[in-house]
C-alpha cells in the first residue's frame, strides 16, 4: 500500500516576506513539521509530508496547522484545518488562503 501523503499549500504573494511552517498531527505520537517552499509550476508555497500508510486508517481525521512567521522572529498568523484520509489513495491536499 502506498504511503499516506499530505500536501500543505498556500498562495504565494510577491510582497509576502513571511516564512511559513506547516505542522501535521496524525496522532499524539506522530507529528511532523516542515517549512513551505515556493513551487514555480503552480506559484504556491507548499510542503509534502509522507507517512507509512499503516499510521492512519482510511476515514480517520488528522489536523494541520500553518504558522506564518514575519522575518523569522514574530508569529503573525496561525491557521488550522482538519483533514480526512480518503479512500482515493492520493495525497490529501490542505490549502490555506
SEFIZA-3560 file (N, C-alpha, C; in Angstrom, 3 decimals):
REM SEFIZA-3560
<numar><xx>0.854</xx><yy>-1.174</yy><zz>0.000</zz><atom>N</atom></numar>
<numar><xx>0.000</xx><yy>0.000</yy><zz>0.000</zz><atom>CA</atom></numar>
<numar><xx>0.902</xx><yy>1.241</yy><zz>0.000</zz><atom>C</atom></numar>
<numar><xx>0.557</xx><yy>2.254</yy><zz>-0.794</zz><atom>N</atom></numar>
<numar><xx>1.400</xx><yy>3.455</yy><zz>-0.859</zz><atom>CA</atom></numar>
<numar><xx>1.372</xx><yy>4.250</yy><zz>0.441</zz><atom>C</atom></numar>
<numar><xx>2.376</xx><yy>5.100</yy><zz>0.580</zz><atom>N</atom></numar>
<numar><xx>2.436</xx><yy>5.969</yy><zz>1.758</zz><atom>CA</atom></numar>
<numar><xx>1.236</xx><yy>6.909</yy><zz>1.801</zz><atom>C</atom></numar>
<numar><xx>0.903</xx><yy>7.343</yy><zz>3.014</zz><atom>N</atom></numar>
<numar><xx>-0.117</xx><yy>8.367</yy><zz>3.213</zz><atom>CA</atom></numar>
<numar><xx>0.591</xx><yy>9.706</yy><zz>3.072</zz><atom>C</atom></numar>
<numar><xx>0.121</xx><yy>10.547</yy><zz>2.146</zz><atom>N</atom></numar>
<numar><xx>0.772</xx><yy>11.838</yy><zz>1.896</zz><atom>CA</atom></numar>
<numar><xx>-0.187</xx><yy>12.982</yy><zz>2.150</zz><atom>C</atom></numar>
<numar><xx>0.367</xx><yy>14.057</yy><zz>2.700</zz><atom>N</atom></numar>
<numar><xx>-0.367</xx><yy>15.290</yy><zz>2.929</zz><atom>CA</atom></numar>
<numar><xx>0.431</xx><yy>16.415</yy><zz>2.275</zz><atom>C</atom></numar>
<numar><xx>-0.243</xx><yy>17.219</yy><zz>1.449</zz><atom>N</atom></numar>
<numar><xx>0.371</xx><yy>18.396</yy><zz>0.849</zz><atom>CA</atom></numar>
<numar><xx>-0.290</xx><yy>19.619</yy><zz>1.468</zz><atom>C</atom></numar>
<numar><xx>0.516</xx><yy>20.461</yy><zz>2.096</zz><atom>N</atom></numar>
<numar><xx>0.028</xx><yy>21.700</yy><zz>2.694</zz><atom>CA</atom></numar>
<numar><xx>0.488</xx><yy>22.834</yy><zz>1.784</zz><atom>C</atom></numar>
<numar><xx>-0.459</xx><yy>23.696</yy><zz>1.387</zz><atom>N</atom></numar>
<numar><xx>-0.077</xx><yy>24.767</yy><zz>0.473</zz><atom>CA</atom></numar>
<numar><xx>-0.858</xx><yy>26.045</yy><zz>0.738</zz><atom>C</atom></numar>
<numar><xx>-0.251</xx><yy>27.148</yy><zz>0.293</zz><atom>N</atom></numar>
<numar><xx>-0.873</xx><yy>28.468</yy><zz>0.366</zz><atom>CA</atom></numar>
<numar><xx>-0.408</xx><yy>29.263</yy><zz>-0.839</zz><atom>C</atom></numar>
<numar><xx>-1.220</xx><yy>30.201</yy><zz>-1.264</zz><atom>N</atom></numar>
<numar><xx>-0.852</xx><yy>31.030</yy><zz>-2.418</zz><atom>CA</atom></numar>
<numar><xx>0.383</xx><yy>31.860</yy><zz>-2.085</zz><atom>C</atom></numar>
<numar><xx>1.221</xx><yy>32.055</yy><zz>-3.099</zz><atom>N</atom></numar>
<numar><xx>2.401</xx><yy>32.890</yy><zz>-2.936</zz><atom>CA</atom></numar>
<numar><xx>2.082</xx><yy>34.290</yy><zz>-3.435</zz><atom>C</atom></numar>
<numar><xx>2.383</xx><yy>35.281</yy><zz>-2.620</zz><atom>N</atom></numar>
<numar><xx>2.158</xx><yy>36.679</yy><zz>-2.967</zz><atom>CA</atom></numar>
<numar><xx>3.522</xx><yy>37.342</yy><zz>-3.096</zz><atom>C</atom></numar>
<numar><xx>3.700</xx><yy>38.162</yy><zz>-4.134</zz><atom>N</atom></numar>
<numar><xx>5.013</xx><yy>38.757</yy><zz>-4.431</zz><atom>CA</atom></numar>
<numar><xx>5.655</xx><yy>39.477</yy><zz>-3.255</zz><atom>C</atom></numar>
<numar><xx>4.888</xx><yy>40.257</yy><zz>-2.512</zz><atom>N</atom></numar>
<numar><xx>5.494</xx><yy>41.053</yy><zz>-1.434</zz><atom>CA</atom></numar>
<numar><xx>5.399</xx><yy>40.391</yy><zz>-0.058</zz><atom>C</atom></numar>
<numar><xx>5.054</xx><yy>39.122</yy><zz>-0.026</zz><atom>N</atom></numar>
<numar><xx>4.931</xx><yy>38.388</yy><zz>1.237</zz><atom>CA</atom></numar>
<numar><xx>6.313</xx><yy>37.934</yy><zz>1.695</zz><atom>C</atom></numar>
<numar><xx>6.787</xx><yy>38.504</yy><zz>2.797</zz><atom>N</atom></numar>
<numar><xx>8.106</xx><yy>38.149</yy><zz>3.317</zz><atom>CA</atom></numar>
<numar><xx>8.028</xx><yy>37.145</yy><zz>4.463</zz><atom>C</atom></numar>
<numar><xx>6.826</xx><yy>36.622</yy><zz>4.733</zz><atom>N</atom></numar>
<numar><xx>6.671</xx><yy>35.654</yy><zz>5.811</zz><atom>CA</atom></numar>
<numar><xx>7.306</xx><yy>34.317</yy><zz>5.444</zz><atom>C</atom></numar>
<numar><xx>7.755</xx><yy>33.616</yy><zz>6.468</zz><atom>N</atom></numar>
<numar><xx>8.210</xx><yy>32.238</yy><zz>6.346</zz><atom>CA</atom></numar>
<numar><xx>7.074</xx><yy>31.387</yy><zz>6.889</zz><atom>C</atom></numar>
<numar><xx>6.676</xx><yy>30.342</yy><zz>6.139</zz><atom>N</atom></numar>
<numar><xx>5.544</xx><yy>29.514</yy><zz>6.543</zz><atom>CA</atom></numar>
<numar><xx>6.021</xx><yy>28.135</yy><zz>6.981</zz><atom>C</atom></numar>
<numar><xx>5.495</xx><yy>27.695</yy><zz>8.126</zz><atom>N</atom></numar>
<numar><xx>5.796</xx><yy>26.374</yy><zz>8.656</zz><atom>CA</atom></numar>
<numar><xx>4.492</xx><yy>25.597</yy><zz>8.803</zz><atom>C</atom></numar>
<numar><xx>4.464</xx><yy>24.393</yy><zz>8.284</zz><atom>N</atom></numar>
<numar><xx>3.288</xx><yy>23.538</yy><zz>8.409</zz><atom>CA</atom></numar>
<numar><xx>3.567</xx><yy>22.465</yy><zz>9.453</zz><atom>C</atom></numar>
<numar><xx>2.530</xx><yy>22.138</yy><zz>10.212</zz><atom>N</atom></numar>
<numar><xx>2.614</xx><yy>21.081</yy><zz>11.219</zz><atom>CA</atom></numar>
<numar><xx>1.464</xx><yy>20.123</yy><zz>10.958</zz><atom>C</atom></numar>
<numar><xx>1.779</xx><yy>18.843</yy><zz>10.785</zz><atom>N</atom></numar>
<numar><xx>0.758</xx><yy>17.824</yy><zz>10.554</zz><atom>CA</atom></numar>
<numar><xx>0.717</xx><yy>16.917</yy><zz>11.781</zz><atom>C</atom></numar>
<numar><xx>-0.478</xx><yy>16.807</yy><zz>12.364</zz><atom>N</atom></numar>
<numar><xx>-0.716</xx><yy>15.981</yy><zz>13.545</zz><atom>CA</atom></numar>
<numar><xx>-1.534</xx><yy>14.767</yy><zz>13.125</zz><atom>C</atom></numar>
<numar><xx>-0.889</xx><yy>13.599</yy><zz>13.050</zz><atom>N</atom></numar>
<numar><xx>-1.615</xx><yy>12.373</yy><zz>12.713</zz><atom>CA</atom></numar>
<numar><xx>-2.230</xx><yy>11.788</yy><zz>13.979</zz><atom>C</atom></numar>
<numar><xx>-1.437</xx><yy>11.685</yy><zz>15.010</zz><atom>N</atom></numar>
<numar><xx>-1.875</xx><yy>11.245</yy><zz>16.338</zz><atom>CA</atom></numar>
<numar><xx>-0.856</xx><yy>11.810</yy><zz>17.337</zz><atom>C</atom></numar>
<numar><xx>-1.083</xx><yy>11.645</yy><zz>18.623</zz><atom>N</atom></numar>
<numar><xx>-0.152</xx><yy>12.266</yy><zz>19.591</zz><atom>CA</atom></numar>
<numar><xx>1.310</xx><yy>11.856</yy><zz>19.440</zz><atom>C</atom></numar>
<numar><xx>1.578</xx><yy>10.696</yy><zz>18.859</zz><atom>N</atom></numar>
<numar><xx>2.955</xx><yy>10.245</yy><zz>18.706</zz><atom>CA</atom></numar>
<numar><xx>3.520</xx><yy>10.518</yy><zz>17.313</zz><atom>C</atom></numar>
<numar><xx>2.690</xx><yy>11.000</yy><zz>16.405</zz><atom>N</atom></numar>
<numar><xx>3.134</xx><yy>11.223</yy><zz>15.030</zz><atom>CA</atom></numar>
<numar><xx>2.812</xx><yy>12.646</yy><zz>14.612</zz><atom>C</atom></numar>
<numar><xx>3.818</xx><yy>13.512</yy><zz>14.744</zz><atom>N</atom></numar>
<numar><xx>3.697</xx><yy>14.925</yy><zz>14.397</zz><atom>CA</atom></numar>
<numar><xx>4.946</xx><yy>15.302</yy><zz>13.608</zz><atom>C</atom></numar>
<numar><xx>4.743</xx><yy>15.976</yy><zz>12.474</zz><atom>N</atom></numar>
<numar><xx>5.882</xx><yy>16.440</yy><zz>11.674</zz><atom>CA</atom></numar>
<numar><xx>5.700</xx><yy>17.898</yy><zz>11.316</zz><atom>C</atom></numar>
<numar><xx>6.814</xx><yy>18.580</yy><zz>11.137</zz><atom>N</atom></numar>
<numar><xx>6.782</xx><yy>19.987</yy><zz>10.723</zz><atom>CA</atom></numar>
<numar><xx>7.765</xx><yy>20.198</yy><zz>9.582</zz><atom>C</atom></numar>
<numar><xx>7.392</xx><yy>21.101</yy><zz>8.671</zz><atom>N</atom></numar>
<numar><xx>8.265</xx><yy>21.455</yy><zz>7.547</zz><atom>CA</atom></numar>
<numar><xx>8.032</xx><yy>22.915</yy><zz>7.186</zz><atom>C</atom></numar>
<numar><xx>9.055</xx><yy>23.519</yy><zz>6.621</zz><atom>N</atom></numar>
<numar><xx>8.919</xx><yy>24.866</yy><zz>6.074</zz><atom>CA</atom></numar>
<numar><xx>8.416</xx><yy>24.742</yy><zz>4.644</zz><atom>C</atom></numar>
<numar><xx>7.439</xx><yy>25.566</yy><zz>4.280</zz><atom>N</atom></numar>
<numar><xx>6.928</xx><yy>25.567</yy><zz>2.923</zz><atom>CA</atom></numar>
<numar><xx>7.949</xx><yy>26.208</yy><zz>1.988</zz><atom>C</atom></numar>
<numar><xx>8.035</xx><yy>25.671</yy><zz>0.778</zz><atom>N</atom></numar>
<numar><xx>8.928</xx><yy>26.221</yy><zz>-0.234</zz><atom>CA</atom></numar>
<numar><xx>8.111</xx><yy>26.596</yy><zz>-1.467</zz><atom>C</atom></numar>
<numar><xx>8.640</xx><yy>27.518</yy><zz>-2.252</zz><atom>N</atom></numar>
<numar><xx>7.937</xx><yy>28.017</yy><zz>-3.432</zz><atom>CA</atom></numar>
<numar><xx>8.002</xx><yy>27.010</yy><zz>-4.563</zz><atom>C</atom></numar>
<numar><xx>6.846</xx><yy>26.756</yy><zz>-5.186</zz><atom>N</atom></numar>
<numar><xx>6.757</xx><yy>25.887</yy><zz>-6.351</zz><atom>CA</atom></numar>
<numar><xx>6.506</xx><yy>26.758</yy><zz>-7.580</zz><atom>C</atom></numar>
<numar><xx>7.449</xx><yy>26.809</yy><zz>-8.463</zz><atom>N</atom></numar>
<numar><xx>7.344</xx><yy>27.636</yy><zz>-9.669</zz><atom>CA</atom></numar>
<numar><xx>6.203</xx><yy>27.176</yy><zz>-10.573</zz><atom>C</atom></numar>
<numar><xx>5.954</xx><yy>25.880</yy><zz>-10.614</zz><atom>N</atom></numar>
<numar><xx>4.956</xx><yy>25.337</yy><zz>-11.542</zz><atom>CA</atom></numar>
<numar><xx>3.536</xx><yy>25.843</yy><zz>-11.285</zz><atom>C</atom></numar>
<numar><xx>3.184</xx><yy>26.040</yy><zz>-10.031</zz><atom>N</atom></numar>
<numar><xx>1.818</xx><yy>26.494</yy><zz>-9.729</zz><atom>CA</atom></numar>
<numar><xx>1.775</xx><yy>27.758</yy><zz>-8.870</zz><atom>C</atom></numar>
<numar><xx>2.953</xx><yy>28.373</yy><zz>-8.650</zz><atom>N</atom></numar>
<numar><xx>3.045</xx><yy>29.637</yy><zz>-7.897</zz><atom>CA</atom></numar>
<numar><xx>2.468</xx><yy>29.520</yy><zz>-6.479</zz><atom>C</atom></numar>
<numar><xx>2.716</xx><yy>28.391</yy><zz>-5.845</zz><atom>N</atom></numar>
<numar><xx>2.246</xx><yy>28.137</yy><zz>-4.487</zz><atom>CA</atom></numar>
<numar><xx>3.455</xx><yy>27.869</yy><zz>-3.595</zz><atom>C</atom></numar>
<numar><xx>3.276</xx><yy>28.160</yy><zz>-2.301</zz><atom>N</atom></numar>
<numar><xx>4.244</xx><yy>27.714</yy><zz>-1.304</zz><atom>CA</atom></numar>
<numar><xx>3.672</xx><yy>26.420</yy><zz>-0.753</zz><atom>C</atom></numar>
<numar><xx>4.511</xx><yy>25.382</yy><zz>-0.667</zz><atom>N</atom></numar>
<numar><xx>3.974</xx><yy>24.087</yy><zz>-0.251</zz><atom>CA</atom></numar>
<numar><xx>5.020</xx><yy>23.208</yy><zz>0.413</zz><atom>C</atom></numar>
<numar><xx>4.508</xx><yy>22.214</yy><zz>1.128</zz><atom>N</atom></numar>
<numar><xx>5.340</xx><yy>21.176</yy><zz>1.745</zz><atom>CA</atom></numar>
<numar><xx>4.590</xx><yy>19.860</yy><zz>1.624</zz><atom>C</atom></numar>
<numar><xx>5.323</xx><yy>18.805</yy><zz>1.329</zz><atom>N</atom></numar>
<numar><xx>4.725</xx><yy>17.474</yy><zz>1.210</zz><atom>CA</atom></numar>
<numar><xx>5.222</xx><yy>16.603</yy><zz>2.351</zz><atom>C</atom></numar>
<numar><xx>4.280</xx><yy>15.993</yy><zz>3.040</zz><atom>N</atom></numar>
<numar><xx>4.573</xx><yy>15.098</yy><zz>4.153</zz><atom>CA</atom></numar>
<numar><xx>4.238</xx><yy>13.678</yy><zz>3.727</zz><atom>C</atom></numar>
<numar><xx>5.045</xx><yy>12.722</yy><zz>4.154</zz><atom>N</atom></numar>
<numar><xx>4.810</xx><yy>11.327</yy><zz>3.820</zz><atom>CA</atom></numar>
<numar><xx>4.908</xx><yy>10.481</yy><zz>5.087</zz><atom>C</atom></numar>
<numar><xx>3.891</xx><yy>9.648</yy><zz>5.283</zz><atom>N</atom></numar>
<numar><xx>3.823</xx><yy>8.784</yy><zz>6.456</zz><atom>CA</atom></numar>
<numar><xx>3.538</xx><yy>7.357</yy><zz>5.998</zz><atom>C</atom></numar>
<numar><xx>3.931</xx><yy>6.358</yy><zz>6.786</zz><atom>N</atom></numar>
<numar><xx>3.548</xx><yy>4.983</yy><zz>6.441</zz><atom>CA</atom></numar>
<numar><xx>2.016</xx><yy>4.881</yy><zz>6.406</zz><atom>C</atom></numar>
<numar><xx>1.491</xx><yy>4.178</yy><zz>5.424</zz><atom>N</atom></numar>
<numar><xx>0.035</xx><yy>4.083</yy><zz>5.284</zz><atom>CA</atom></numar>
<numar><xx>-0.616</xx><yy>3.432</yy><zz>6.507</zz><atom>C</atom></numar>
<numar><xx>0.137</xx><yy>2.639</yy><zz>7.247</zz><atom>N</atom></numar>
<numar><xx>-0.419</xx><yy>1.962</yy><zz>8.421</zz><atom>CA</atom></numar>
<numar><xx>-0.647</xx><yy>2.922</yy><zz>9.595</zz><atom>C</atom></numar>
<numar><xx>-0.145</xx><yy>4.154</yy><zz>9.494</zz><atom>N</atom></numar>
<numar><xx>-0.211</xx><yy>5.104</yy><zz>10.610</zz><atom>CA</atom></numar>
<numar><xx>-1.605</xx><yy>5.695</yy><zz>10.789</zz><atom>C</atom></numar>
<numar><xx>-2.413</xx><yy>5.729</yy><zz>9.702</zz><atom>N</atom></numar>
<numar><xx>-3.738</xx><yy>6.337</yy><zz>9.777</zz><atom>CA</atom></numar>
<numar><xx>-4.720</xx><yy>5.545</yy><zz>8.906</zz><atom>C</atom></numar>
<numar><xx>-5.723</xx><yy>4.964</yy><zz>9.512</zz><atom>N</atom></numar>
<numar><xx>-6.708</xx><yy>4.202</yy><zz>8.735</zz><atom>CA</atom></numar>
<numar><xx>-7.517</xx><yy>5.111</yy><zz>7.808</zz><atom>C</atom></numar>
<numar><xx>-8.010</xx><yy>4.545</yy><zz>6.719</zz><atom>N</atom></numar>
<numar><xx>-8.892</xx><yy>5.294</yy><zz>5.820</zz><atom>CA</atom></numar>
<numar><xx>-10.090</xx><yy>5.803</yy><zz>6.604</zz><atom>C</atom></numar>
<numar><xx>-10.453</xx><yy>7.046</yy><zz>6.355</zz><atom>N</atom></numar>
<numar><xx>-11.592</xx><yy>7.648</yy><zz>7.041</zz><atom>CA</atom></numar>
<numar><xx>-11.229</xx><yy>8.391</yy><zz>8.311</zz><atom>C</atom></numar>
<numar><xx>-10.028</xx><yy>8.147</yy><zz>8.846</zz><atom>N</atom></numar>
<numar><xx>-9.617</xx><yy>8.844</yy><zz>10.066</zz><atom>CA</atom></numar>
<numar><xx>-9.239</xx><yy>10.290</yy><zz>9.757</zz><atom>C</atom></numar>
<numar><xx>-9.301</xx><yy>11.103</yy><zz>10.784</zz><atom>N</atom></numar>
<numar><xx>-9.022</xx><yy>12.531</yy><zz>10.654</zz><atom>CA</atom></numar>
<numar><xx>-7.614</xx><yy>12.853</yy><zz>11.149</zz><atom>C</atom></numar>
<numar><xx>-7.073</xx><yy>13.946</yy><zz>10.631</zz><atom>N</atom></numar>
<numar><xx>-5.789</xx><yy>14.458</yy><zz>11.073</zz><atom>CA</atom></numar>
<numar><xx>-5.893</xx><yy>15.980</yy><zz>11.107</zz><atom>C</atom></numar>
<numar><xx>-4.978</xx><yy>16.625</yy><zz>11.809</zz><atom>N</atom></numar>
<numar><xx>-5.001</xx><yy>18.082</yy><zz>11.939</zz><atom>CA</atom></numar>
<numar><xx>-3.759</xx><yy>18.678</yy><zz>11.282</zz><atom>C</atom></numar>
<numar><xx>-3.956</xx><yy>19.879</yy><zz>10.725</zz><atom>N</atom></numar>
<numar><xx>-2.854</xx><yy>20.599</yy><zz>10.090</zz><atom>CA</atom></numar>
<numar><xx>-2.892</xx><yy>22.044</yy><zz>10.570</zz><atom>C</atom></numar>
<numar><xx>-1.735</xx><yy>22.568</yy><zz>10.941</zz><atom>N</atom></numar>
<numar><xx>-1.616</xx><yy>23.985</yy><zz>11.286</zz><atom>CA</atom></numar>
<numar><xx>-0.584</xx><yy>24.628</yy><zz>10.375</zz><atom>C</atom></numar>
<numar><xx>-0.848</xx><yy>25.881</yy><zz>10.034</zz><atom>N</atom></numar>
<numar><xx>0.096</xx><yy>26.663</yy><zz>9.248</zz><atom>CA</atom></numar>
<numar><xx>0.457</xx><yy>27.898</yy><zz>10.059</zz><atom>C</atom></numar>
<numar><xx>1.747</xx><yy>28.092</yy><zz>10.278</zz><atom>N</atom></numar>
<numar><xx>2.236</xx><yy>29.212</yy><zz>11.073</zz><atom>CA</atom></numar>
<numar><xx>3.033</xx><yy>30.139</yy><zz>10.163</zz><atom>C</atom></numar>
<numar><xx>2.639</xx><yy>31.407</yy><zz>10.136</zz><atom>N</atom></numar>
<numar><xx>3.368</xx><yy>32.419</yy><zz>9.374</zz><atom>CA</atom></numar>
<numar><xx>4.246</xx><yy>33.205</yy><zz>10.333</zz><atom>C</atom></numar>
<numar><xx>5.531</xx><yy>33.291</yy><zz>10.001</zz><atom>N</atom></numar>
<numar><xx>6.496</xx><yy>33.992</yy><zz>10.843</zz><atom>CA</atom></numar>
<numar><xx>7.076</xx><yy>35.154</yy><zz>10.041</zz><atom>C</atom></numar>
<numar><xx>6.956</xx><yy>36.351</yy><zz>10.589</zz><atom>N</atom></numar>
<numar><xx>7.439</xx><yy>37.570</yy><zz>9.933</zz><atom>CA</atom></numar>
<numar><xx>8.932</xx><yy>37.730</yy><zz>10.167</zz><atom>C</atom></numar>
<numar><xx>9.710</xx><yy>37.596</yy><zz>9.106</zz><atom>N</atom></numar>
<numar><xx>11.153</xx><yy>37.788</yy><zz>9.217</zz><atom>CA</atom></numar>
<numar><xx>11.837</xx><yy>36.781</yy><zz>10.119</zz><atom>C</atom></numar>
<numar><xx>11.169</xx><yy>35.710</yy><zz>10.432</zz><atom>N</atom></numar>
<numar><xx>11.750</xx><yy>34.680</yy><zz>11.279</zz><atom>CA</atom></numar>
<numar><xx>11.754</xx><yy>34.993</yy><zz>12.757</zz><atom>C</atom></numar>
<numar><xx>11.088</xx><yy>36.091</yy><zz>13.164</zz><atom>N</atom></numar>
<numar><xx>11.167</xx><yy>36.489</yy><zz>14.571</zz><atom>CA</atom></numar>
<numar><xx>9.823</xx><yy>36.628</yy><zz>15.275</zz><atom>C</atom></numar>
<numar><xx>8.727</xx><yy>36.813</yy><zz>14.519</zz><atom>N</atom></numar>
<numar><xx>7.444</xx><yy>37.083</yy><zz>15.165</zz><atom>CA</atom></numar>
<numar><xx>6.335</xx><yy>36.305</yy><zz>14.461</zz><atom>C</atom></numar>
<numar><xx>5.549</xx><yy>35.555</yy><zz>15.215</zz><atom>N</atom></numar>
<numar><xx>4.412</xx><yy>34.839</yy><zz>14.648</zz><atom>CA</atom></numar>
<numar><xx>3.335</xx><yy>35.859</yy><zz>14.307</zz><atom>C</atom></numar>
<numar><xx>2.911</xx><yy>35.870</yy><zz>13.040</zz><atom>N</atom></numar>
<numar><xx>1.908</xx><yy>36.842</yy><zz>12.608</zz><atom>CA</atom></numar>
<numar><xx>0.550</xx><yy>36.203</yy><zz>12.331</zz><atom>C</atom></numar>
<numar><xx>0.513</xx><yy>34.884</yy><zz>12.155</zz><atom>N</atom></numar>
<numar><xx>-0.756</xx><yy>34.214</yy><zz>11.891</zz><atom>CA</atom></numar>
<numar><xx>-0.607</xx><yy>32.722</yy><zz>12.123</zz><atom>C</atom></numar>
<numar><xx>-1.661</xx><yy>32.132</yy><zz>12.645</zz><atom>N</atom></numar>
<numar><xx>-1.729</xx><yy>30.687</yy><zz>12.796</zz><atom>CA</atom></numar>
<numar><xx>-3.107</xx><yy>30.244</yy><zz>12.309</zz><atom>C</atom></numar>
<numar><xx>-3.116</xx><yy>29.300</yy><zz>11.395</zz><atom>N</atom></numar>
<numar><xx>-4.378</xx><yy>28.735</yy><zz>10.910</zz><atom>CA</atom></numar>
<numar><xx>-4.364</xx><yy>27.238</yy><zz>11.095</zz><atom>C</atom></numar>
<numar><xx>-5.536</xx><yy>26.661</yy><zz>11.279</zz><atom>N</atom></numar>
<numar><xx>-5.630</xx><yy>25.211</yy><zz>11.465</zz><atom>CA</atom></numar>
<numar><xx>-6.807</xx><yy>24.657</yy><zz>10.685</zz><atom>C</atom></numar>
<numar><xx>-6.647</xx><yy>23.435</yy><zz>10.211</zz><atom>N</atom></numar>
<numar><xx>-7.711</xx><yy>22.736</yy><zz>9.481</zz><atom>CA</atom></numar>
<numar><xx>-7.677</xx><yy>21.268</yy><zz>9.862</zz><atom>C</atom></numar>
<numar><xx>-8.821</xx><yy>20.625</yy><zz>9.663</zz><atom>N</atom></numar>
<numar><xx>-8.928</xx><yy>19.176</yy><zz>9.870</zz><atom>CA</atom></numar>
<numar><xx>-9.047</xx><yy>18.529</yy><zz>8.500</zz><atom>C</atom></numar>
<numar><xx>-8.253</xx><yy>17.494</yy><zz>8.270</zz><atom>N</atom></numar>
<numar><xx>-8.321</xx><yy>16.724</yy><zz>7.032</zz><atom>CA</atom></numar>
<numar><xx>-8.787</xx><yy>15.320</yy><zz>7.334</zz><atom>C</atom></numar>
<numar><xx>-9.119</xx><yy>14.588</yy><zz>6.287</zz><atom>N</atom></numar>
<numar><xx>-9.572</xx><yy>13.204</yy><zz>6.445</zz><atom>CA</atom></numar>
<numar><xx>-8.848</xx><yy>12.338</yy><zz>5.421</zz><atom>C</atom></numar>
<numar><xx>-8.376</xx><yy>11.194</yy><zz>5.872</zz><atom>N</atom></numar>
<numar><xx>-7.709</xx><yy>10.242</yy><zz>4.983</zz><atom>CA</atom></numar>
<numar><xx>-8.782</xx><yy>9.581</yy><zz>4.114</zz><atom>C</atom></numar>
<numar><xx>-8.838</xx><yy>9.975</yy><zz>2.854</zz><atom>N</atom></numar>
<numar><xx>-9.859</xx><yy>9.442</yy><zz>1.956</zz><atom>CA</atom></numar>
<numar><xx>-9.484</xx><yy>8.047</yy><zz>1.471</zz><atom>C</atom></numar>
<numar><xx>-10.424</xx><yy>7.408</yy><zz>0.829</zz><atom>N</atom></numar>
<numar><xx>-10.183</xx><yy>6.069</yy><zz>0.270</zz><atom>CA</atom></numar>
<numar><xx>-9.567</xx><yy>6.145</yy><zz>-1.126</zz><atom>C</atom></numar>
<numar><xx>-9.334</xx><yy>7.338</yy><zz>-1.630</zz><atom>N</atom></numar>
<numar><xx>-8.858</xx><yy>7.519</yy><zz>-3.007</zz><atom>CA</atom></numar>
<numar><xx>-7.383</xx><yy>7.164</yy><zz>-3.204</zz><atom>C</atom></numar>
<numar><xx>-6.624</xx><yy>6.980</yy><zz>-2.137</zz><atom>N</atom></numar>
<numar><xx>-5.198</xx><yy>6.648</yy><zz>-2.226</zz><atom>CA</atom></numar>
<numar><xx>-4.428</xx><yy>7.660</yy><zz>-3.060</zz><atom>C</atom></numar>
<numar><xx>-4.692</xx><yy>8.937</yy><zz>-2.783</zz><atom>N</atom></numar>
<numar><xx>-3.952</xx><yy>10.025</yy><zz>-3.406</zz><atom>CA</atom></numar>
<numar><xx>-3.601</xx><yy>11.015</yy><zz>-2.300</zz><atom>C</atom></numar>
<numar><xx>-2.650</xx><yy>11.912</yy><zz>-2.537</zz><atom>N</atom></numar>
<numar><xx>-2.285</xx><yy>12.871</yy><zz>-1.483</zz><atom>CA</atom></numar>
<numar><xx>-3.480</xx><yy>13.713</yy><zz>-1.041</zz><atom>C</atom></numar>
<numar><xx>-3.556</xx><yy>13.944</yy><zz>0.258</zz><atom>N</atom></numar>
<numar><xx>-4.593</xx><yy>14.827</yy><zz>0.814</zz><atom>CA</atom></numar>
<numar><xx>-4.039</xx><yy>16.241</yy><zz>0.749</zz><atom>C</atom></numar>
<numar><xx>-4.692</xx><yy>17.127</yy><zz>0.015</zz><atom>N</atom></numar>
<numar><xx>-4.227</xx><yy>18.491</yy><zz>-0.172</zz><atom>CA</atom></numar>
<numar><xx>-4.994</xx><yy>19.402</yy><zz>0.772</zz><atom>C</atom></numar>
<numar><xx>-4.250</xx><yy>20.098</yy><zz>1.630</zz><atom>N</atom></numar>
<numar><xx>-4.824</xx><yy>21.051</yy><zz>2.567</zz><atom>CA</atom></numar>
<numar><xx>-4.348</xx><yy>22.437</yy><zz>2.143</zz><atom>C</atom></numar>
<numar><xx>-5.288</xx><yy>23.265</yy><zz>1.710</zz><atom>N</atom></numar>
<numar><xx>-4.924</xx><yy>24.589</yy><zz>1.203</zz><atom>CA</atom></numar>
<numar><xx>-5.405</xx><yy>25.676</yy><zz>2.153</zz><atom>C</atom></numar>
<numar><xx>-4.486</xx><yy>26.575</yy><zz>2.460</zz><atom>N</atom></numar>
<numar><xx>-4.784</xx><yy>27.730</yy><zz>3.298</zz><atom>CA</atom></numar>
<numar><xx>-4.857</xx><yy>28.958</yy><zz>2.392</zz><atom>C</atom></numar>
<numar><xx>-5.721</xx><yy>29.912</yy><zz>2.754</zz><atom>N</atom></numar>
<numar><xx>-5.822</xx><yy>31.132</yy><zz>1.931</zz><atom>CA</atom></numar>
<numar><xx>-4.571</xx><yy>31.991</yy><zz>2.034</zz><atom>C</atom></numar>
//
